Amino acid sequence: HGQVPTGSVWKDSVCDPSVESGPAKCWRCAPPRYVFDLRFAVSFFVFLWNNAFNVALGQMLIAMAVGLWFFLDKEAKGKTFVVGKAIKTVFRYHLGTVAFGSFIIAVIQFIRYLMKYFEKQAGAQKNRVMVLVLKVLQCCIWCFEKCVKFLNKNAYIQTALMGTNFCTSAKKAFHLILRNILRFGTMAVLGNVIYGIGFVCITVGTTTLGYLFMRA
């Protein structure tokens, strides 16, 4: 099986590269099937921003609902529908915070994917040194992205509790993390352990139920 060429048509025995008009007679004269131009870059960035915005909106809604519930009177807990109030407050006052925080994440992700594209181009040119350099850059950007995501999540919590803008909330969250770095690290480790236990239990339980259902 031959590999499909990059152009839009197969190679022809009759090919005149000097002809600028008319349909391409050779795959060397035809444009590539997939063109990574400005339109693709904008569309891909919008996709990343939309994805990050949805994640950030969910984090903000959870933080707002939990904050409203926590500060309710004991008599009102269980009787007041805090989720609706949280949705109303977030969509009325804090959509800009969510959009700005998710925009930062989208920019970082776009740069990381751009480095991945450059890595593939360098690999196609057999440039191993550049491939290695770009892999290291991707690793550094990935670590930076994880740190910014963690900071953003705590900034959304600060916004939900204090009602401040994104920059002020991020600054307060950063200082709070620095003052309690050991506590945050312990909670992160415990959270990952609990998540892993839950993942294993759900997987084993689903597999067992499926096996019993098939045997029945």
N, C-alpha and C positions, 0 to 999 in steps of 0.2 A: 504493500500500500504506500503510495507516494504522499508526501506531505503537501497540504494545501498551501500555495504560495501566499505572500502577503497581499498581493494585488487583487483586483476584482475579477480578472479573467486569467485563463491558463496561457502559458507561453505559446506564441504562434511562430510559425516558421517565417512569416513575413512581418517584419517589424521595422518601422522607420521612426526612430526617436525624434527626428527633426520636425515631424508633423505636429503642430501645436493644437490644431483644431480637430474636431471629430472624435468619435469613440476610440478608446484605447485598444490597440491590437495585441498588446503584449502586457503581461503582468508587471513588467518593469516600467512600463509607461503609465500604468494605472495607479490611482491613489490607494492607500491602504484601506482595508476594510474598517479598521477601528482607528480613529484619529483622536488623539488626546490633545484637544485644543482648549481654548478658553471656555467654550460652552460646556464641555465635559467637566472641566475643573470647577466651574460655578455650580453645576448640578450636583457634583459629588460633595462639594462643601455644604450645600443646602441639605443634602441627605445626612451628613454628619451632624450638622447643627440641629436638625429636626430630631434626630435620635438622642443627642445629648439633652435637648430641651425637654423631651418626654421623661427622661430619667430624672432630670433635675426637678421637674414639676411634681413627680411622684414623691421625691424626697421632701420637697417643701410642704406638700399637702400632709404627709405623715407627721412631720415636725410640728406643723400648725395644729393639727387635730390633737396630738398628744399634749402639746402645750396648753391648749384650751381646756382639755379634760383635766390636766393635772391641777390647774388653778381654780377649778370649780369647787363650790362648797360641797361638803360631804352629802348633804341632803339632795343636791342637784345631780350628783354623779349617778349615771344610769338612767336618768330621766331627761337629760338635755341632749339633743342631737348635735354633737359638736362637729361631725363631718361636714354637714351642710354649711355651717358657719365658717369652717376652715376653708372650704372651697370658695365661698363668697369673698372672704378676706384676701386669699391669695390672688384670685383673679382680679380683684379690684385694686389692690395696693402693691403687690409684689411680683407681677409678671415681668417687670423690667429687670429685677434682680435675677430671676430665673433665666431670662434671655441673655443677660450679660455673662453670667456664670457659665452657661452652656456654650456661649460663643467662644470663650477662652478655651474650653475643652475641645471644641470643634477645630479651632486653629491648630492646637497642638497635634490632634489626630491627623489633620490634613498634612502637616509637615512630616509626620512619621510615615504616612502612606506615600508621600512624595519621595522620601528617602528610599522606600521600598521599590518604587518605580525606577529610581536611579540605580539601585542595586541590580535590578533585572537588566537594565541597559548595559551596565558595566560587565555583568556576567555574560551577556551576549557578545561583548567585545573581548572576552577572555582576559579581563583586567582583574586579577585576583586581589591585588593590593587595594584597589578602590572598592571592591566588593567587601573586603574585610573592614575597611574604614566605615563604609555605610552601615554595615551590620552593627558595629560598635555605636555609631550615632543613633541608630534605631533603638538599641538597648537603653541608652541614656535618655532618649526622648520618652521611651515607655515608662521608665522609672519616674521621670518628671511628671508625666501624665497621671500616674497613680498618686503621687503626692498632691497634685492640684485637685484631683477628684476628692481625695480625703479632706483637703482644706475646704473645698466648695461645700461638701456635705455639712461640715460643721458651721460654715458661714450661713447656710440656709437655716440651721437650727438657731443661730444667733438672731437672724432676721425674724424668725417666727416668734422668738421670745421677747425681743427688744423692739422690733419694728424698724430697725435701722437699714440703711442701704447696703449694697453688696460690698463696697470697699470697706466701710466701717465694720461690717460684720466679719469680713475676712480678716481684718487686722485684729479684732478682738479674739476671733477663733484661733489665729496663729499664736497670739500671746498665751491664750489658755492652754493650747497644746504644749507649748514650751514649758509652762509652769507645772504641767501634770503629764510629762512625757511617759513616765513609767506606768502610770495608771492607764493612759491611752494604749500603750503597748500591750499591757496585760489584757485589757478588754478586747483588743484586736485579736490576740492569740486565742482567748477563750471563745470569741465569736466564731473564728474559723474552725475550732474544734467542735463546737456545737453544730455548726453548719455541716461539717463532715459526718458527724454522727447521724444527723437527720437525713442526709443524703443516702447514707448506707442503709438506714432503717427503711426508708421509702423504697429504695431499689430492691432490697431483700423481700420486703413485704409484698410489693407488686409482683415480683417474680414468683414468690410462693403461691399467691392467689391465682396467678395465671396458670401455674403448673397444676394446682388442684382443680381449676376450672377445666383444663384440658383433659384431665384424667376422669372427671365426672361423666 
